[in-house]
Amino acid sequence: VYCFDRNLDLVPLENELEIFLQLKPGLSAYPNDPRQSANSLVTLFLVSCVP
């Protein structure tokens, strides 16, 4: 569950560290190219903090 403020910044819930990354363009930018959709997610898998 994520909570955002009016600036669309992530609002922390309780005392837990939350990390949110948004890619642009998103998956909907590649409706007919599943390979490019998958490639666009690689950056998210490379982050050093994965819950």
N, C-alpha and C positions, 0 to 999 in steps of 0.2 A: 504494500500500500504506500503510495506516495502522496504528499500534500505539497501544493505549489502556492506561492504568494501571487500578488497581482502582476509582478514582473516575470512570472513563470520561473522563479528560482525555487529550488527545492527547500522546503521547510523541514527541519529535523523533527523526527518523532521520538519522544522520550530521550534517552541518553545514548542511543545507538548511532553509529556513524553510517550515513547513507551516501552513496555515490551514484549519481545519475549522469549518464552521457547520452546526448541526443545527436544522431548523425543527420546531416543534411547533404544531399537529398536522402530521404528515407526509403524504405523498401518499396513504397508505392511508386517510386520513380522508375522502377524496373519491372513493370507488370508482365512483360513478355520475355524477360531475360533472367531466368532463375540463377544462372551462373554469376551474373553481375550482382544479383541480390545477395547471394552468398558471399561474394568477394567484399561487398560493402560492409559486412559484419565483422570482418577480420580484425579491424581496429578494436572492436569491443572485446574480443577474445585476448587481445594482447595487453590489456591493462593489468597492472601489477596487483590490483586489489579485486579479487573475484569472491563474492560471498559464498 
